Amino acid sequence: MIDALAAEWLKLRTLRSTSVVLGVVAVVVGLMALLAWYAAGLWDGLPPDQRDHLAVSSLPELTGMLGSLCLAVLGVLAVSGEYATGMIRSTFTVMPSRGRVLAAKAAVLSVVAFCAGFAAILATYALGRLIIGDRAIRGQSTEPLARQLPLFLAMSLAIVMFALLGLGLAAVTRSAVAAIAVLVAVWYVVPLVAFNLPAPWGDRLGSVLPGALAGELAGTGNPGSVGGSLLSPGAALVVMVAWVAVPYGVAALLLARRDA
């Protein structure tokens, strides 16, 4: 297993797509800093009696949401790239245990996704606090980092969930296009459909979708948002594991039964 982990780490860190995706995550952090600067400028230019109307979505949460999609794409490319180049045949020739290969890919990707996501969220938080300062802009938390840390950790776990979901879908479909299409549907399209369903079905469906699980896991679910808020932290963790386990289990079964 150590050899499999070393091989998958070497492959992932030498992929050009890894650098591109992590670069996009860094760009997202920069865009959040620009948004904070723009919001601070708007605040300063508004009369005091109109400042309560200015609201900006939580910058760390925006980073977590966009970072989820970026790392999910990395999970897709970590598998689909090998199928596209035919390298997967060499991988399975050297390492015949396909389950071990998939487990090593998942383990390496999880570490990279968590570290990249957590770093991006922390950087966004720090830059936002530095730029916005003590301006009471709605949507921006003024709580210290210690109070925000549970939410940030939950958001980082959600990023790992999306990355592993991408990996599982790519292993099942063997197609980057198909896997990314499903990811975009789960990340954006289905939550919008759930948001427009009549009560209580919208909140029920939204509560089990991946985008809502970080807030529920941290106990900060937002009622009325695109994602639901019905699950307890324990239930949210179980659903989060299920979103990873189901496509991973299907992928492991198909890898064992079909040709490379």
Buried (B, 14 or more C-beta within 10 A) or exposed (E): EEEBBEBBBEBBEEBEBBEBBBEBBBEBBEBBBEBBBEBBEBBEEEEEEEBEEBEBEBBBBBBBBBBBBBBBBBBBBBBBBBBEEEEBEEBBEEBEEBEBBBBBBBBBBBEBBBEBBBBBBBBBBBBBBEBBEEBEBEEBBEEEEEEBBBBBBBBBBBBBBBBBBBBBBBBBBBBBEBBBBBBBEBBEEBBEBBBEEEEEEBBBBBBBBBBBBBBBBBEBBBEEBBBBBBBEBEBBBEBBEEBBEEBBEBBBEBBEEEEB
